[in-house]
């Protein structure tokens, strides 16, 4: 068996190079690829073929981790275009967005100290809506034909902020729910 270890992740999974993807299809393709590279298929293979299969399996798993996550998928699409979307040296963001982030963080702090489940739920709804807007914009800018890579980069960076906030809210929600059960 021969394996091409060099295709991009979309090609590896037989998917179009676009932000919008069917997650069920990604999972199906993962299972199909895993069946092809299952160790049982290589019982009589040469050591070289076994090593290649292991490398290919690692590549398939890495591709899945990237493709199944909207933020990672968008970053990867921009990387394929030669753009480092999350360059840590570039911290410039629109002032209105930064002000919004400060406001959300202040509200998160208040909610954290008040342990208000209703306020927490409202904040979660707002963050979820912001993530949906990011995905909508990225479908537009990173479609089958990438239209505006600088805008796509901006929306990836916004999405990164919202993903972090979403994760922090999930932690706060767990803590609030556990306090309510005590």
Secondary structure in CASP SS format (residue, H / E / C, confidence):
PFRMAT SS
TARGET T0000
AUTHOR 0000-0000-0000
METHOD secondary structure of the structure
MODEL  1
X C 1.00
X C 1.00
X C 1.00
X C 1.00
X C 1.00
X C 1.00
X C 1.00
X C 1.00
X H 1.00
X H 1.00
X H 1.00
X H 1.00
X C 1.00
X C 1.00
X C 1.00
X C 1.00
X C 1.00
X C 1.00
X C 1.00
X C 1.00
X C 1.00
X C 1.00
X H 1.00
X H 1.00
X H 1.00
X H 1.00
X H 1.00
X H 1.00
X H 1.00
X H 1.00
X H 1.00
X H 1.00
X H 1.00
X H 1.00
X H 1.00
X H 1.00
X C 1.00
X C 1.00
X H 1.00
X H 1.00
X H 1.00
X H 1.00
X C 1.00
X C 1.00
X C 1.00
X C 1.00
X H 1.00
X H 1.00
X H 1.00
X H 1.00
X H 1.00
X H 1.00
X H 1.00
X H 1.00
X H 1.00
X H 1.00
X H 1.00
X H 1.00
X H 1.00
X H 1.00
X H 1.00
X H 1.00
X H 1.00
X H 1.00
X H 1.00
X H 1.00
X H 1.00
X C 1.00
X C 1.00
X H 1.00
X H 1.00
X H 1.00
X H 1.00
X H 1.00
X H 1.00
X H 1.00
X H 1.00
X H 1.00
X H 1.00
X H 1.00
X C 1.00
X C 1.00
X C 1.00
X C 1.00
X C 1.00
X C 1.00
X C 1.00
X C 1.00
X C 1.00
X C 1.00
X C 1.00
X C 1.00
X C 1.00
X C 1.00
X H 1.00
X H 1.00
X H 1.00
X H 1.00
X H 1.00
X H 1.00
X H 1.00
X H 1.00
X H 1.00
X H 1.00
X H 1.00
X H 1.00
X H 1.00
X H 1.00
X H 1.00
X H 1.00
X H 1.00
X H 1.00
X H 1.00
X H 1.00
X C 1.00
X C 1.00
X H 1.00
X H 1.00
X H 1.00
X H 1.00
X H 1.00
X H 1.00
X H 1.00
X H 1.00
X H 1.00
X H 1.00
X H 1.00
X H 1.00
X H 1.00
X H 1.00
X H 1.00
X H 1.00
X H 1.00
X H 1.00
X H 1.00
X H 1.00
X H 1.00
X H 1.00
X H 1.00
X H 1.00
X H 1.00
X C 1.00
X C 1.00
X C 1.00
X C 1.00
X C 1.00
X C 1.00
X C 1.00
X H 1.00
X H 1.00
X H 1.00
X H 1.00
X H 1.00
X H 1.00
X H 1.00
X H 1.00
X H 1.00
X H 1.00
X H 1.00
X H 1.00
X H 1.00
X H 1.00
X H 1.00
X H 1.00
X H 1.00
X H 1.00
X H 1.00
X H 1.00
X H 1.00
X H 1.00
X H 1.00
X H 1.00
X H 1.00
X H 1.00
X H 1.00
X H 1.00
X H 1.00
X H 1.00
X H 1.00
X H 1.00
X H 1.00
X C 1.00
END
